Structure formats: C-alpha cells, structure tokens
Amino acid sequence: MPSTTTTIVSVLAASSLAYLAYFDYRRRNSVEFRKELRRNSKKYAKAQEELVTAEKVKTVGDIRSVLTNSLVKNPLPTDMESKQEHFLAELSQGENAQKANDPIGAALGFYRALCLFPNPTELLGIYEKNLTKDILDVLVSMIAIEPPQSLLSAFGGAAAPAAEDAEATLD
C-alpha cells in the first residue's frame, strides 16, 4: 500500500503534467492566448528596462553623494609634500576597498589619487590596465561628475562635462 507522501507527490506530478499539457494546447490553438502571452512578455521586458534605468540613476546619485561628501569632509591637499603622502594613502585605500569588493569605495580612493597625481593621463592608462570593469565604470562616472583639476589642465583646460553625462558612462 503506497504511503501518504507517495500519493501526494504523485497527485502533484500528475496535476503539473496536466497543466503543462493544457497550457501547451492553449498556446498552440488559441490566437487570443498567444497575443496575451506576447503582451505580458512585452510588459515584463519594459518593466525590467525601467528597473535597470532606475537602478542606474540611483547608482549615479549614490556616486555623486559619496564623491561630494568625500571632497567636502576631506579636502585634497594643495602643497606638494602633502600631495605625495596623501597620494599613497589614497591608492592604498582604493586597493583595500577593491579587495573588500566595494567598487564605489575603491573608485573613490583611485579618484582622489588621480586628483593628486601630477600626470593624470598616465595614471588613467594604468587604471585601465589594472582595474576591473565595475570599478573603472564608477571611476569614469566620478570623473564625469567632478573632473579633477589636474586632468582638466592636462587636456588644455577643456570645459567640464555636464553631470548628466555620468549617466551615459554607466550604459
């Protein structure tokens, strides 16, 4: 005599197979059902796209707030000796955050080091070779939000890009 568990599992399996057969029959034979499936699929895709867009906007907002808070609370030094000391400290902070799997913290450390480095284009080349894509994307967003003065002067004092361009860098 079968146990109660076996009976319940058998009934569930049989009902699942029956539903699958019914669903397949409706999908093949009902035009209206297929249209409804397509509509639901499009709604789902649109909702997913909106969710991704909202998440990108939130990420850019988080990056902007972390960057401005850091620059306000801990302004960058201006004299050469302090710059050298702080450069190494900021690099180590970025590396530690990278090891801790914190892309925003790591990018912040590398951004602050970039602001202190005398030749930022060279340092950007090193970053491109050695940093992971997620950290590099956050770093590029930070540069787009608040371009370092050393980088602007390296490019001939070009105008600062708009903060909205930071959203495009995450795409």
C-alpha positions in Angstrom: 0.0 0.0 0.0 1.5 3.4 -1.0 2.3 5.9 1.7 0.6 9.2 2.0 3.7 11.1 0.8 3.9 9.0 -2.3 0.3 9.6 -3.1 0.6 13.4 -2.6 3.7 13.6 -4.8 2.0 11.5 -7.5 -1.1 13.7 -7.5 1.1 16.9 -7.6 3.1 15.5 -10.5 0.0 14.4 -12.4 -1.6 17.8 -11.9 1.5 19.6 -13.1 1.7 17.5 -16.2 -1.9 18.1 -16.9 -1.5 21.9 -16.5 1.5 21.8 -18.8 -0.4 19.9 -21.5 -3.4 22.4 -21.1 -1.0 25.4 -21.4 0.7 23.9 -24.5 -2.7 23.2 -26.1 -3.9 26.8 -25.4 -0.6 28.2 -26.7 -0.9 26.3 -30.0 -4.6 26.6 -30.7 -5.7 30.0 -29.2 -4.8 33.2 -31.1 -6.0 35.3 -28.2 -3.9 33.4 -25.7 -0.8 33.9 -27.8 -1.5 37.6 -28.0 -1.9 37.8 -24.3 1.4 35.9 -23.8 3.2 38.4 -26.1 1.6 41.4 -24.3 2.7 40.0 -20.9 6.2 39.4 -22.3 6.5 43.0 -23.6 5.2 44.4 -20.3 7.7 42.3 -18.4 10.6 43.5 -20.7 9.5 47.1 -20.3 9.3 46.8 -16.5 12.8 45.2 -16.4 14.2 48.0 -18.6 12.6 50.7 -16.3 14.1 48.9 -13.3 17.6 48.9 -14.8 17.2 52.6 -15.7 16.1 53.4 -12.2 19.0 51.5 -10.7 21.5 53.3 -12.9 20.0 56.7 -11.9 20.2 55.6 -8.2 23.8 54.5 -8.7 24.8 57.8 -10.2 23.1 59.6 -7.4 25.0 57.4 -4.8 28.3 58.1 -6.6 27.6 61.8 -6.7 26.8 62.0 -3.0 29.8 59.8 -1.9 32.1 62.0 -4.1 30.8 65.3 -2.8 30.8 64.2 0.8 34.3 62.9 0.5 35.6 66.1 -1.1 33.8 68.3 1.4 34.8 66.3 4.5 38.4 65.6 3.4 39.5 68.3 1.0 42.5 67.4 -1.1 45.9 68.9 0.0 47.5 71.7 -2.1 51.2 71.6 -1.2 53.5 69.1 -2.9 54.7 67.2 0.2 51.2 66.5 1.4 50.1 65.5 -2.1 52.8 62.8 -2.2 51.8 61.4 1.2 48.1 61.5 0.5 48.5 60.0 -3.0 50.0 56.8 -1.5 47.3 56.7 1.2 44.5 57.2 -1.3 45.9 54.4 -3.5 46.1 52.0 -0.6 42.6 52.9 0.4 41.4 52.2 -3.1 43.3 48.8 -3.2 41.8 47.9 0.2 38.3 48.7 -0.9 38.9 46.7 -4.1 39.9 43.7 -2.0 36.8 44.2 0.1 34.7 44.1 -3.1 33.5 47.7 -2.6 33.6 49.3 -6.1 32.4 52.8 -5.1 34.9 52.9 -2.2 37.7 51.7 -4.4 36.9 54.1 -7.2 36.8 56.9 -4.7 40.3 56.1 -3.5 41.6 55.9 -7.0 39.7 59.1 -8.0 41.3 61.0 -5.1 44.7 59.6 -6.0 44.1 60.7 -9.6 43.4 64.2 -8.4 46.7 64.3 -6.6 48.9 62.7 -9.3 50.9 65.2 -11.4 50.4 63.3 -14.7 46.8 62.0 -14.6 46.7 60.7 -18.1 49.5 58.3 -17.3 47.7 57.1 -14.2 44.4 56.7 -16.1 46.3 54.4 -18.5 47.5 52.3 -15.6 44.0 52.2 -14.1 42.6 51.0 -17.4 45.0 48.1 -17.5 44.7 47.0 -13.8 41.2 47.8 -12.6 38.1 45.7 -13.0 35.3 47.0 -15.3 32.9 47.8 -12.5 35.4 49.9 -10.6 36.6 51.6 -13.8 33.0 52.4 -14.7 32.4 54.1 -11.3 35.7 55.9 -11.6 34.7 57.3 -15.1 31.4 58.4 -13.6 33.2 60.2 -10.9 35.5 61.9 -13.4 32.4 62.9 -15.4 30.6 64.3 -12.3 33.6 66.3 -10.9 36.6 66.3 -13.3 39.9 66.7 -11.4 41.7 70.0 -12.0 44.9 68.2 -12.9 43.1 66.2 -15.6 41.4 69.4 -17.0 44.8 71.1 -17.2 46.3 68.1 -18.9 43.7 68.3 -21.6 44.2 72.0 -22.1 41.6 73.4 -19.7 38.7 71.8 -21.5 35.2 72.6 -20.2 33.9 70.3 -17.6 31.4 67.8 -18.9 27.8 68.0 -17.6 26.9 65.9 -14.6 24.2 64.2 -16.7 26.9 62.7 -18.9 27.8 60.5 -15.9 24.6 58.5 -16.5 25.8 57.8 -20.1 29.1 56.4 -18.8 27.2 53.6 -16.9 25.5 52.4 -20.1 
